[in-house]
Amino acid sequence: MAQHCCEMMRSNVENSCDAHKERFDCPDCLIHYSADWDRYGLIIHDGGSSTITISYCPWCNTKLPNGLD
């Protein structure tokens, strides 16, 4: 389990709901963390599983890991 930069990031990465089977289908899930790539991204709610990589935490402005380069 990754150590996230702040409580808001942890809360958003771990957010899930009972109404949606997948996090990418839930409009309340905003952030995805890929442990395989050590990368954070904003979820694009277009019916797929795409994200836009982010470099800084939107809540505490901590620089985030930019993946396994």
PQR file of N, CA, C, O and H, with PARSE charges and radii, in Angstrom:
ATOM      1  N   MET A   1       0.844  -1.186   0.000 -0.4000 1.5000
ATOM      2  CA  MET A   1       0.000   0.000   0.000 -0.0000 2.0000
ATOM      3  C   MET A   1       0.885   1.244   0.000  0.5500 1.7000
ATOM      4  O   MET A   1       1.814   1.359   0.799 -0.5500 1.4000
ATOM      5  N   ALA A   2       0.593   2.143  -0.879 -0.4000 1.5000
ATOM      6  CA  ALA A   2       1.380   3.374  -1.014 -0.0000 2.0000
ATOM      7  C   ALA A   2       1.104   4.318   0.153  0.5500 1.7000
ATOM      8  O   ALA A   2       0.005   4.347   0.705 -0.5500 1.4000
ATOM      9  H   ALA A   2      -0.161   2.049  -1.529  0.4000 1.0000
ATOM     10  N   GLN A   3       2.118   5.081   0.510 -0.4000 1.5000
ATOM     11  CA  GLN A   3       1.973   6.132   1.504 -0.0000 2.0000
ATOM     12  C   GLN A   3       1.644   7.411   0.733  0.5500 1.7000
ATOM     13  O   GLN A   3       2.516   7.969   0.067 -0.5500 1.4000
ATOM     14  H   GLN A   3       3.012   5.058   0.061  0.4000 1.0000
ATOM     15  N   HIS A   4       0.416   7.874   0.814 -0.4000 1.5000
ATOM     16  CA  HIS A   4      -0.008   9.053   0.061 -0.0000 2.0000
ATOM     17  C   HIS A   4       0.397  10.326   0.802  0.5500 1.7000
ATOM     18  O   HIS A   4       0.636  10.306   2.009 -0.5500 1.4000
ATOM     19  H   HIS A   4      -0.292   7.421   1.355  0.4000 1.0000
ATOM     20  N   CYS A   5       0.470  11.423   0.068 -0.4000 1.5000
ATOM     21  CA  CYS A   5       1.019  12.674   0.589 -0.0000 2.0000
ATOM     22  C   CYS A   5       0.153  13.348   1.652  0.5500 1.7000
ATOM     23  O   CYS A   5       0.679  14.061   2.506 -0.5500 1.4000
ATOM     24  H   CYS A   5       0.276  11.439  -0.913  0.4000 1.0000
ATOM     25  N   CYS A   6      -1.157  13.139   1.618 -0.4000 1.5000
ATOM     26  CA  CYS A   6      -2.044  13.774   2.592 -0.0000 2.0000
ATOM     27  C   CYS A   6      -3.322  12.957   2.737  0.5500 1.7000
ATOM     28  O   CYS A   6      -3.585  12.050   1.947 -0.5500 1.4000
ATOM     29  H   CYS A   6      -1.584  12.560   0.924  0.4000 1.0000
ATOM     30  N   GLU A   7      -4.096  13.279   3.731 -0.4000 1.5000
ATOM     31  CA  GLU A   7      -5.329  12.545   4.006 -0.0000 2.0000
ATOM     32  C   GLU A   7      -6.341  12.692   2.866  0.5500 1.7000
ATOM     33  O   GLU A   7      -7.037  11.732   2.533 -0.5500 1.4000
ATOM     34  H   GLU A   7      -3.882  14.015   4.373  0.4000 1.0000
ATOM     35  N   MET A   8      -6.430  13.876   2.268 -0.4000 1.5000
ATOM     36  CA  MET A   8      -7.362  14.070   1.149 -0.0000 2.0000
ATOM     37  C   MET A   8      -6.984  13.195  -0.040  0.5500 1.7000
ATOM     38  O   MET A   8      -7.864  12.627  -0.688 -0.5500 1.4000
ATOM     39  H   MET A   8      -5.865  14.655   2.538  0.4000 1.0000
ATOM     40  N   MET A   9      -5.697  13.076  -0.335 -0.4000 1.5000
ATOM     41  CA  MET A   9      -5.254  12.218  -1.431 -0.0000 2.0000
ATOM     42  C   MET A   9      -5.595  10.764  -1.107  0.5500 1.7000
ATOM     43  O   MET A   9      -6.149  10.055  -1.947 -0.5500 1.4000
ATOM     44  H   MET A   9      -4.982  13.537   0.192  0.4000 1.0000
ATOM     45  N   ARG A  10      -5.268  10.323   0.095 -0.4000 1.5000
ATOM     46  CA  ARG A  10      -5.577   8.952   0.491 -0.0000 2.0000
ATOM     47  C   ARG A  10      -7.066   8.686   0.368  0.5500 1.7000
ATOM     48  O   ARG A  10      -7.471   7.664  -0.185 -0.5500 1.4000
ATOM     49  H   ARG A  10      -4.818  10.900   0.777  0.4000 1.0000
ATOM     50  N   SER A  11      -7.875   9.585   0.871 -0.4000 1.5000
ATOM     51  CA  SER A  11      -9.329   9.435   0.828 -0.0000 2.0000
ATOM     52  C   SER A  11      -9.841   9.323  -0.607  0.5500 1.7000
ATOM     53  O   SER A  11     -10.710   8.500  -0.894 -0.5500 1.4000
ATOM     54  H   SER A  11      -7.546  10.416   1.320  0.4000 1.0000
ATOM     55  N   ASN A  12      -9.309  10.139  -1.497 -0.4000 1.5000
ATOM     56  CA  ASN A  12      -9.757  10.112  -2.893 -0.0000 2.0000
ATOM     57  C   ASN A  12      -9.258   8.879  -3.643  0.5500 1.7000
ATOM     58  O   ASN A  12      -9.985   8.330  -4.471 -0.5500 1.4000
ATOM     59  H   ASN A  12      -8.603  10.807  -1.264  0.4000 1.0000
ATOM     60  N   VAL A  13      -8.045   8.438  -3.373 -0.4000 1.5000
ATOM     61  CA  VAL A  13      -7.505   7.258  -4.045 -0.0000 2.0000
ATOM     62  C   VAL A  13      -8.255   5.998  -3.597  0.5500 1.7000
ATOM     63  O   VAL A  13      -8.451   5.075  -4.388 -0.5500 1.4000
ATOM     64  H   VAL A  13      -7.454   8.884  -2.701  0.4000 1.0000
ATOM     65  N   GLU A  14      -8.670   5.964  -2.336 -0.4000 1.5000
ATOM     66  CA  GLU A  14      -9.345   4.789  -1.793 -0.0000 2.0000
ATOM     67  C   GLU A  14     -10.860   4.863  -1.903  0.5500 1.7000
ATOM     68  O   GLU A  14     -11.548   3.917  -1.520 -0.5500 1.4000
ATOM     69  H   GLU A  14      -8.511   6.713  -1.693  0.4000 1.0000
ATOM     70  N   ASN A  15     -11.396   5.967  -2.418 -0.4000 1.5000
ATOM     71  CA  ASN A  15     -12.843   6.153  -2.525 -0.0000 2.0000
ATOM     72  C   ASN A  15     -13.477   5.087  -3.413  0.5500 1.7000
ATOM     73  O   ASN A  15     -12.959   4.769  -4.483 -0.5500 1.4000
ATOM     74  H   ASN A  15     -10.837   6.736  -2.729  0.4000 1.0000
ATOM     75  N   SER A  16     -14.597   4.541  -2.962 -0.4000 1.5000
ATOM     76  CA  SER A  16     -15.395   3.616  -3.769 -0.0000 2.0000
ATOM     77  C   SER A  16     -16.849   3.804  -3.355  0.5500 1.7000
ATOM     78  O   SER A  16     -17.139   4.397  -2.316 -0.5500 1.4000
ATOM     79  H   SER A  16     -15.019   4.799  -2.092  0.4000 1.0000
ATOM     80  N   CYS A  17     -17.752   3.294  -4.176 -0.4000 1.5000
ATOM     81  CA  CYS A  17     -19.164   3.422  -3.818 -0.0000 2.0000
ATOM     82  C   CYS A  17     -19.892   2.111  -4.101  0.5500 1.7000
ATOM     83  O   CYS A  17     -19.406   1.264  -4.850 -0.5500 1.4000
ATOM     84  H   CYS A  17     -17.516   2.812  -5.020  0.4000 1.0000
ATOM     85  N   ASP A  18     -21.050   1.963  -3.497 -0.4000 1.5000
ATOM     86  CA  ASP A  18     -21.844   0.746  -3.655 -0.0000 2.0000
ATOM     87  C   ASP A  18     -22.610   0.713  -4.977  0.5500 1.7000
ATOM     88  O   ASP A  18     -23.032  -0.354  -5.423 -0.5500 1.4000
ATOM     89  H   ASP A  18     -21.445   2.652  -2.889  0.4000 1.0000
ATOM     90  N   ALA A  19     -22.788   1.868  -5.600 -0.4000 1.5000
ATOM     91  CA  ALA A  19     -23.603   1.949  -6.813 -0.0000 2.0000
ATOM     92  C   ALA A  19     -22.842   1.578  -8.085  0.5500 1.7000
ATOM     93  O   ALA A  19     -23.457   1.272  -9.106 -0.5500 1.4000
ATOM     94  H   ALA A  19     -22.445   2.734  -5.237  0.4000 1.0000
ATOM     95  N   HIS A  20     -21.504   1.604  -8.028 -0.4000 1.5000
ATOM     96  CA  HIS A  20     -20.701   1.340  -9.221 -0.0000 2.0000
ATOM     97  C   HIS A  20     -19.711   0.222  -8.948  0.5500 1.7000
ATOM     98  O   HIS A  20     -19.002   0.238  -7.941 -0.5500 1.4000
ATOM     99  H   HIS A  20     -21.005   1.852  -7.198  0.4000 1.0000
ATOM    100  N   LYS A  21     -19.669  -0.743  -9.846 -0.4000 1.5000
ATOM    101  CA  LYS A  21     -18.770  -1.886  -9.693 -0.0000 2.0000
ATOM    102  C   LYS A  21     -17.313  -1.463  -9.829  0.5500 1.7000
ATOM    103  O   LYS A  21     -16.463  -1.947  -9.082 -0.5500 1.4000
ATOM    104  H   LYS A  21     -20.245  -0.755 -10.663  0.4000 1.0000
ATOM    105  N   GLU A  22     -17.011  -0.580 -10.755 -0.4000 1.5000
ATOM    106  CA  GLU A  22     -15.663  -0.107 -11.013 -0.0000 2.0000
ATOM    107  C   GLU A  22     -15.521   1.357 -10.607  0.5500 1.7000
ATOM    108  O   GLU A  22     -16.454   2.142 -10.777 -0.5500 1.4000
ATOM    109  H   GLU A  22     -17.702  -0.187 -11.362  0.4000 1.0000
ATOM    110  N   ARG A  23     -14.365   1.723 -10.074 -0.4000 1.5000
ATOM    111  CA  ARG A  23     -14.104   3.114  -9.685 -0.0000 2.0000
ATOM    112  C   ARG A  23     -14.186   4.052 -10.885  0.5500 1.7000
ATOM    113  O   ARG A  23     -14.606   5.201 -10.744 -0.5500 1.4000
ATOM    114  H   ARG A  23     -13.607   1.085  -9.936  0.4000 1.0000
ATOM    115  N   PHE A  24     -13.789   3.574 -12.067 -0.4000 1.5000
ATOM    116  CA  PHE A  24     -13.792   4.426 -13.262 -0.0000 2.0000
ATOM    117  C   PHE A  24     -15.206   4.757 -13.734  0.5500 1.7000
ATOM    118  O   PHE A  24     -15.386   5.666 -14.545 -0.5500 1.4000
ATOM    119  H   PHE A  24     -13.448   2.641 -12.182  0.4000 1.0000
ATOM    120  N   ASP A  25     -16.203   4.039 -13.243 -0.4000 1.5000
ATOM    121  CA  ASP A  25     -17.599   4.314 -13.595 -0.0000 2.0000
ATOM    122  C   ASP A  25     -18.251   5.300 -12.633  0.5500 1.7000
ATOM    123  O   ASP A  25     -19.313   5.842 -12.938 -0.5500 1.4000
ATOM    124  H   ASP A  25     -16.057   3.301 -12.584  0.4000 1.0000
ATOM    125  N   CYS A  26     -17.646   5.538 -11.496 -0.4000 1.5000
ATOM    126  CA  CYS A  26     -18.239   6.379 -10.456 -0.0000 2.0000
ATOM    127  C   CYS A  26     -17.812   7.837 -10.619  0.5500 1.7000
ATOM    128  O   CYS A  26     -16.616   8.130 -10.605 -0.5500 1.4000
ATOM    129  H   CYS A  26     -16.783   5.098 -11.248  0.4000 1.0000
ATOM    130  N   PRO A  27     -18.767   8.754 -10.772 -0.5600 1.5000
ATOM    131  CA  PRO A  27     -18.411  10.163 -10.933  0.2800 2.0000
ATOM    132  C   PRO A  27     -17.816  10.790  -9.670  0.5500 1.7000
ATOM    133  O   PRO A  27     -17.250  11.881  -9.736 -0.5500 1.4000
ATOM    134  N   ASP A  28     -17.936  10.117  -8.526 -0.4000 1.5000
ATOM    135  CA  ASP A  28     -17.358  10.635  -7.286 -0.0000 2.0000
ATOM    136  C   ASP A  28     -15.895  10.235  -7.106  0.5500 1.7000
ATOM    137  O   ASP A  28     -15.214  10.783  -6.240 -0.5500 1.4000
ATOM    138  H   ASP A  28     -18.396   9.231  -8.473  0.4000 1.0000
ATOM    139  N   CYS A  29     -15.402   9.298  -7.904 -0.4000 1.5000
ATOM    140  CA  CYS A  29     -13.994   8.888  -7.858 -0.0000 2.0000
ATOM    141  C   CYS A  29     -13.215   9.771  -8.820  0.5500 1.7000
ATOM    142  O   CYS A  29     -13.456   9.751 -10.027 -0.5500 1.4000
ATOM    143  H   CYS A  29     -15.956   8.853  -8.608  0.4000 1.0000
ATOM    144  N   LEU A  30     -12.291  10.537  -8.288 -0.4000 1.5000
ATOM    145  CA  LEU A  30     -11.584  11.538  -9.097 -0.0000 2.0000
ATOM    146  C   LEU A  30     -10.137  11.197  -9.387  0.5500 1.7000
ATOM    147  O   LEU A  30      -9.621  11.543 -10.450 -0.5500 1.4000
ATOM    148  H   LEU A  30     -12.095  10.554  -7.308  0.4000 1.0000
ATOM    149  N   ILE A  31      -9.464  10.512  -8.446 -0.4000 1.5000
ATOM    150  CA  ILE A  31      -8.030  10.255  -8.550 -0.0000 2.0000
ATOM    151  C   ILE A  31      -7.777   8.754  -8.600  0.5500 1.7000
ATOM    152  O   ILE A  31      -8.398   7.981  -7.870 -0.5500 1.4000
ATOM    153  H   ILE A  31      -9.883  10.231  -7.582  0.4000 1.0000
ATOM    154  N   HIS A  32      -6.863   8.359  -9.464 -0.4000 1.5000
ATOM    155  CA  HIS A  32      -6.441   6.959  -9.538 -0.0000 2.0000
ATOM    156  C   HIS A  32      -4.950   6.899  -9.246  0.5500 1.7000
ATOM    157  O   HIS A  32      -4.177   7.721  -9.739 -0.5500 1.4000
ATOM    158  H   HIS A  32      -6.358   8.987 -10.057  0.4000 1.0000
ATOM    159  N   TYR A  33      -4.553   5.917  -8.438 -0.4000 1.5000
ATOM    160  CA  TYR A  33      -3.135   5.681  -8.193 -0.0000 2.0000
ATOM    161  C   TYR A  33      -2.766   4.336  -8.790  0.5500 1.7000
ATOM    162  O   TYR A  33      -3.383   3.323  -8.458 -0.5500 1.4000
ATOM    163  H   TYR A  33      -5.181   5.250  -8.038  0.4000 1.0000
ATOM    164  N   SER A  34      -1.774   4.308  -9.662 -0.4000 1.5000
ATOM    165  CA  SER A  34      -1.278   3.081 -10.255 -0.0000 2.0000
ATOM    166  C   SER A  34      -0.017   2.663  -9.503  0.5500 1.7000
ATOM    167  O   SER A  34       1.037   3.282  -9.649 -0.5500 1.4000
ATOM    168  H   SER A  34      -1.273   5.131  -9.931  0.4000 1.0000
ATOM    169  N   ALA A  35      -0.135   1.610  -8.699 -0.4000 1.5000
ATOM    170  CA  ALA A  35       1.023   1.108  -7.961 -0.0000 2.0000
ATOM    171  C   ALA A  35       2.061   0.522  -8.912  0.5500 1.7000
ATOM    172  O   ALA A  35       3.261   0.602  -8.650 -0.5500 1.4000
ATOM    173  H   ALA A  35      -0.992   1.108  -8.580  0.4000 1.0000
ATOM    174  N   ASP A  36       1.602  -0.068 -10.017 -0.4000 1.5000
ATOM    175  CA  ASP A  36       2.527  -0.643 -10.997 -0.0000 2.0000
ATOM    176  C   ASP A  36       3.451   0.416 -11.595  0.5500 1.7000
ATOM    177  O   ASP A  36       4.628   0.153 -11.843 -0.5500 1.4000
ATOM    178  H   ASP A  36       0.627  -0.133 -10.230  0.4000 1.0000
ATOM    179  N   TRP A  37       2.921   1.597 -11.822 -0.4000 1.5000
ATOM    180  CA  TRP A  37       3.687   2.685 -12.445 -0.0000 2.0000
ATOM    181  C   TRP A  37       4.098   3.768 -11.453  0.5500 1.7000
ATOM    182  O   TRP A  37       4.825   4.693 -11.815 -0.5500 1.4000
ATOM    183  H   TRP A  37       1.965   1.811 -11.620  0.4000 1.0000
ATOM    184  N   ASP A  38       3.635   3.662 -10.188 -0.4000 1.5000
ATOM    185  CA  ASP A  38       3.896   4.677  -9.166 -0.0000 2.0000
ATOM    186  C   ASP A  38       3.543   6.062  -9.697  0.5500 1.7000
ATOM    187  O   ASP A  38       4.372   6.971  -9.730 -0.5500 1.4000
ATOM    188  H   ASP A  38       3.045   2.910  -9.893  0.4000 1.0000
ATOM    189  N   ARG A  39       2.272   6.191 -10.115 -0.4000 1.5000
ATOM    190  CA  ARG A  39       1.812   7.399 -10.799 -0.0000 2.0000
ATOM    191  C   ARG A  39       0.372   7.702 -10.379  0.5500 1.7000
ATOM    192  O   ARG A  39      -0.438   6.793 -10.199 -0.5500 1.4000
ATOM    193  H   ARG A  39       1.598   5.452 -10.088  0.4000 1.0000
ATOM    194  N   TYR A  40       0.068   8.992 -10.228 -0.4000 1.5000
ATOM    195  CA  TYR A  40      -1.287   9.454  -9.911 -0.0000 2.0000
ATOM    196  C   TYR A  40      -1.898  10.087 -11.159  0.5500 1.7000
ATOM    197  O   TYR A  40      -1.193  10.661 -11.989 -0.5500 1.4000
ATOM    198  H   TYR A  40       0.726   9.730 -10.375  0.4000 1.0000
ATOM    199  N   GLY A  41      -3.214   9.973 -11.275 -0.4000 1.5000
ATOM    200  CA  GLY A  41      -3.873  10.592 -12.415 -0.0000 2.0000
ATOM    201  C   GLY A  41      -5.312  10.963 -12.120  0.5500 1.7000
ATOM    202  O   GLY A  41      -5.962  10.362 -11.265 -0.5500 1.4000
ATOM    203  H   GLY A  41      -3.786   9.506 -10.601  0.4000 1.0000
ATOM    204  N   LEU A  42      -5.802  11.962 -12.839 -0.4000 1.5000
ATOM    205  CA  LEU A  42      -7.218  12.329 -12.794 -0.0000 2.0000
ATOM    206  C   LEU A  42      -7.977  11.358 -13.685  0.5500 1.7000
ATOM    207  O   LEU A  42      -7.586  11.124 -14.828 -0.5500 1.4000
ATOM    208  H   LEU A  42      -5.274  12.451 -13.534  0.4000 1.0000
ATOM    209  N   ILE A  43      -9.057  10.797 -13.166 -0.4000 1.5000
ATOM    210  CA  ILE A  43      -9.861   9.852 -13.939 -0.0000 2.0000
ATOM    211  C   ILE A  43     -10.673  10.612 -14.982  0.5500 1.7000
ATOM    212  O   ILE A  43     -11.339  11.597 -14.666 -0.5500 1.4000
ATOM    213  H   ILE A  43      -9.374  10.988 -12.237  0.4000 1.0000
ATOM    214  N   ILE A  44     -10.610  10.143 -16.224 -0.4000 1.5000
ATOM    215  CA  ILE A  44     -11.411  10.705 -17.309 -0.0000 2.0000
ATOM    216  C   ILE A  44     -12.684   9.858 -17.394  0.5500 1.7000
ATOM    217  O   ILE A  44     -12.638   8.680 -17.748 -0.5500 1.4000
ATOM    218  H   ILE A  44     -10.069   9.343 -16.480  0.4000 1.0000
ATOM    219  N   HIS A  45     -13.799  10.466 -17.070 -0.4000 1.5000
ATOM    220  CA  HIS A  45     -15.078   9.737 -17.032 -0.0000 2.0000
ATOM    221  C   HIS A  45     -15.724   9.718 -18.420  0.5500 1.7000
ATOM    222  O   HIS A  45     -16.690  10.435 -18.684 -0.5500 1.4000
ATOM    223  H   HIS A  45     -13.837  11.423 -16.782  0.4000 1.0000
ATOM    224  N   ASP A  46     -15.168   8.883 -19.295 -0.4000 1.5000
ATOM    225  CA  ASP A  46     -15.691   8.776 -20.655 -0.0000 2.0000
ATOM    226  C   ASP A  46     -16.111   7.353 -21.001  0.5500 1.7000
ATOM    227  O   ASP A  46     -16.297   7.021 -22.172 -0.5500 1.4000
ATOM    228  H   ASP A  46     -14.384   8.301 -19.081  0.4000 1.0000
ATOM    229  N   GLY A  47     -16.260   6.510 -19.975 -0.4000 1.5000
ATOM    230  CA  GLY A  47     -16.663   5.133 -20.208 -0.0000 2.0000
ATOM    231  C   GLY A  47     -15.498   4.164 -20.269  0.5500 1.7000
ATOM    232  O   GLY A  47     -15.707   2.953 -20.351 -0.5500 1.4000
ATOM    233  H   GLY A  47     -16.110   6.780 -19.024  0.4000 1.0000
ATOM    234  N   GLY A  48     -14.278   4.671 -20.229 -0.4000 1.5000
ATOM    235  CA  GLY A  48     -13.088   3.818 -20.278 -0.0000 2.0000
ATOM    236  C   GLY A  48     -12.332   3.873 -18.971  0.5500 1.7000
ATOM    237  O   GLY A  48     -12.902   4.164 -17.919 -0.5500 1.4000
ATOM    238  H   GLY A  48     -14.108   5.655 -20.163  0.4000 1.0000
ATOM    239  N   SER A  49     -11.045   3.593 -19.045 -0.4000 1.5000
ATOM    240  CA  SER A  49     -10.215   3.612 -17.832 -0.0000 2.0000
ATOM    241  C   SER A  49      -8.997   4.521 -18.024  0.5500 1.7000
ATOM    242  O   SER A  49      -7.899   4.205 -17.564 -0.5500 1.4000
ATOM    243  H   SER A  49     -10.582   3.357 -19.899  0.4000 1.0000
ATOM    244  N   SER A  50      -9.198   5.634 -18.698 -0.4000 1.5000
ATOM    245  CA  SER A  50      -8.109   6.579 -18.962 -0.0000 2.0000
ATOM    246  C   SER A  50      -7.925   7.551 -17.808  0.5500 1.7000
ATOM    247  O   SER A  50      -8.865   7.867 -17.078 -0.5500 1.4000
ATOM    248  H   SER A  50     -10.089   5.890 -19.072  0.4000 1.0000
ATOM    249  N   THR A  51      -6.686   8.018 -17.661 -0.4000 1.5000
ATOM    250  CA  THR A  51      -6.364   9.050 -16.683 -0.0000 2.0000
ATOM    251  C   THR A  51      -5.426  10.070 -17.319  0.5500 1.7000
ATOM    252  O   THR A  51      -4.793   9.812 -18.342 -0.5500 1.4000
ATOM    253  H   THR A  51      -5.922   7.761 -18.253  0.4000 1.0000
ATOM    254  N   ILE A  52      -5.360  11.224 -16.685 -0.4000 1.5000
ATOM    255  CA  ILE A  52      -4.382  12.239 -17.044 -0.0000 2.0000
ATOM    256  C   ILE A  52      -3.419  12.328 -15.873  0.5500 1.7000
ATOM    257  O   ILE A  52      -3.823  12.661 -14.759 -0.5500 1.4000
ATOM    258  H   ILE A  52      -5.874  11.433 -15.854  0.4000 1.0000
ATOM    259  N   THR A  53      -2.143  12.033 -16.117 -0.4000 1.5000
ATOM    260  CA  THR A  53      -1.140  12.042 -15.052 -0.0000 2.0000
ATOM    261  C   THR A  53      -1.022  13.434 -14.453  0.5500 1.7000
ATOM    262  O   THR A  53      -1.007  14.435 -15.169 -0.5500 1.4000
ATOM    263  H   THR A  53      -1.814  11.764 -17.022  0.4000 1.0000
ATOM    264  N   ILE A  54      -0.938  13.483 -13.116 -0.4000 1.5000
ATOM    265  CA  ILE A  54      -0.746  14.752 -12.417 -0.0000 2.0000
ATOM    266  C   ILE A  54       0.603  14.719 -11.709  0.5500 1.7000
ATOM    267  O   ILE A  54       1.056  13.659 -11.275 -0.5500 1.4000
ATOM    268  H   ILE A  54      -0.950  12.670 -12.534  0.4000 1.0000
ATOM    269  N   SER A  55       1.236  15.869 -11.594 -0.4000 1.5000
ATOM    270  CA  SER A  55       2.560  15.977 -10.995 -0.0000 2.0000
ATOM    271  C   SER A  55       2.541  16.495  -9.565  0.5500 1.7000
ATOM    272  O   SER A  55       3.493  16.286  -8.813 -0.5500 1.4000
ATOM    273  H   SER A  55       0.868  16.729 -11.947  0.4000 1.0000
ATOM    274  N   TYR A  56       1.450  17.177  -9.185 -0.4000 1.5000
ATOM    275  CA  TYR A  56       1.331  17.748  -7.848 -0.0000 2.0000
ATOM    276  C   TYR A  56      -0.028  17.407  -7.259  0.5500 1.7000
ATOM    277  O   TYR A  56      -1.022  17.314  -7.979 -0.5500 1.4000
ATOM    278  H   TYR A  56       0.677  17.347  -9.796  0.4000 1.0000
ATOM    279  N   CYS A  57      -0.063  17.221  -5.954 -0.4000 1.5000
ATOM    280  CA  CYS A  57      -1.319  16.944  -5.259 -0.0000 2.0000
ATOM    281  C   CYS A  57      -2.225  18.170  -5.346  0.5500 1.7000
ATOM    282  O   CYS A  57      -1.782  19.282  -5.058 -0.5500 1.4000
ATOM    283  H   CYS A  57       0.745  17.296  -5.369  0.4000 1.0000
ATOM    284  N   PRO A  58      -3.491  17.984  -5.739 -0.5600 1.5000
ATOM    285  CA  PRO A  58      -4.406  19.120  -5.841  0.2800 2.0000
ATOM    286  C   PRO A  58      -4.794  19.711  -4.483  0.5500 1.7000
ATOM    287  O   PRO A  58      -5.338  20.815  -4.439 -0.5500 1.4000
ATOM    288  N   TRP A  59      -4.531  19.012  -3.377 -0.4000 1.5000
ATOM    289  CA  TRP A  59      -4.923  19.480  -2.055 -0.0000 2.0000
ATOM    290  C   TRP A  59      -3.763  20.064  -1.265  0.5500 1.7000
ATOM    291  O   TRP A  59      -3.922  21.116  -0.646 -0.5500 1.4000
ATOM    292  H   TRP A  59      -4.089  18.116  -3.413  0.4000 1.0000
ATOM    293  N   CYS A  60      -2.589  19.413  -1.266 -0.4000 1.5000
ATOM    294  CA  CYS A  60      -1.480  19.901  -0.441 -0.0000 2.0000
ATOM    295  C   CYS A  60      -0.286  20.383  -1.264  0.5500 1.7000
ATOM    296  O   CYS A  60       0.700  20.855  -0.698 -0.5500 1.4000
ATOM    297  H   CYS A  60      -2.460  18.558  -1.769  0.4000 1.0000
ATOM    298  N   ASN A  61      -0.361  20.271  -2.580 -0.4000 1.5000
ATOM    299  CA  ASN A  61       0.656  20.750  -3.517 -0.0000 2.0000
ATOM    300  C   ASN A  61       1.998  20.020  -3.407  0.5500 1.7000
ATOM    301  O   ASN A  61       3.026  20.540  -3.840 -0.5500 1.4000
ATOM    302  H   ASN A  61      -1.163  19.888  -3.039  0.4000 1.0000
ATOM    303  N   THR A  62       1.987  18.818  -2.827 -0.4000 1.5000
ATOM    304  CA  THR A  62       3.208  18.015  -2.759 -0.0000 2.0000
ATOM    305  C   THR A  62       3.537  17.481  -4.141  0.5500 1.7000
ATOM    306  O   THR A  62       2.646  17.048  -4.872 -0.5500 1.4000
ATOM    307  H   THR A  62       1.152  18.395  -2.474  0.4000 1.0000
ATOM    308  N   LYS A  63       4.817  17.509  -4.504 -0.4000 1.5000
ATOM    309  CA  LYS A  63       5.243  16.921  -5.782 -0.0000 2.0000
ATOM    310  C   LYS A  63       5.036  15.421  -5.709  0.5500 1.7000
ATOM    311  O   LYS A  63       5.478  14.773  -4.760 -0.5500 1.4000
ATOM    312  H   LYS A  63       5.541  17.861  -3.910  0.4000 1.0000
ATOM    313  N   LEU A  64       4.365  14.870  -6.709 -0.4000 1.5000
ATOM    314  CA  LEU A  64       4.050  13.440  -6.753 -0.0000 2.0000
ATOM    315  C   LEU A  64       5.082  12.695  -7.568  0.5500 1.7000
ATOM    316  O   LEU A  64       5.755  13.287  -8.412 -0.5500 1.4000
ATOM    317  H   LEU A  64       4.006  15.397  -7.480  0.4000 1.0000
ATOM    318  N   PRO A  65       5.218  11.386  -7.322 -0.5600 1.5000
ATOM    319  CA  PRO A  65       6.151  10.604  -8.132  0.2800 2.0000
ATOM    320  C   PRO A  65       5.700  10.618  -9.587  0.5500 1.7000
ATOM    321  O   PRO A  65       4.502  10.594  -9.868 -0.5500 1.4000
ATOM    322  N   ASN A  66       6.653  10.656 -10.510 -0.4000 1.5000
ATOM    323  CA  ASN A  66       6.287  10.697 -11.933 -0.0000 2.0000
ATOM    324  C   ASN A  66       6.492   9.349 -12.605  0.5500 1.7000
ATOM    325  O   ASN A  66       6.815   9.276 -13.790 -0.5500 1.4000
ATOM    326  H   ASN A  66       7.626  10.675 -10.282  0.4000 1.0000
ATOM    327  N   GLY A  67       6.304   8.303 -11.848 -0.4000 1.5000
ATOM    328  CA  GLY A  67       6.302   6.968 -12.443 -0.0000 2.0000
ATOM    329  C   GLY A  67       7.672   6.343 -12.524  0.5500 1.7000
ATOM    330  O   GLY A  67       8.683   6.946 -12.163 -0.5500 1.4000
ATOM    331  H   GLY A  67       6.041   8.363 -10.885  0.4000 1.0000
ATOM    332  N   LEU A  68       7.678   5.149 -12.995 -0.4000 1.5000
ATOM    333  CA  LEU A  68       8.902   4.381 -13.144 -0.0000 2.0000
ATOM    334  C   LEU A  68       9.512   4.704 -14.492  0.5500 1.7000
ATOM    335  O   LEU A  68       9.216   4.044 -15.488 -0.5500 1.4000
ATOM    336  H   LEU A  68       6.857   4.659 -13.288  0.4000 1.0000
ATOM    337  N   ASP A  69      10.359   5.714 -14.526 -0.4000 1.5000
ATOM    338  CA  ASP A  69      10.975   6.161 -15.783 -0.0000 2.0000
ATOM    339  C   ASP A  69      12.093   5.238 -16.206  0.5500 1.7000
ATOM    340  O   ASP A  69      12.721   5.463 -17.241 -0.5500 1.4000
ATOM    341  H   ASP A  69      10.599   6.250 -13.716  0.4000 1.0000
TER
END
